[in-house]
């Protein structure tokens, strides 16, 4: 019975790795928060943010960069990954 429930979705190694990395990053953020509680700060974003806020904003930014890349380009997604990684560092450091 269990396998019929998940038959609607095709799980590839890449999909499983993607979700495993996201879960791992959220887990590491939780451990980091327990070890060193965050404080809010203001950067170039028009609001005060915490580490978790900046992480979430970076994930959303990466999703939109990848969707735009797929929409407007036929180039490999490694370019979108690079752009997303740079933006995530900028958001995490200065936002």
Secondary structure, 3 states (H helix, E strand, C coil): CHHHHCCCCCCCHHHHHHHHHHHHHHHHHHHHHHHCCCCCEECCCCCEECHHHHHHHHHHHHHHHHHHHHHHCCCCCHHHHHHHHHHHHHHHHHC
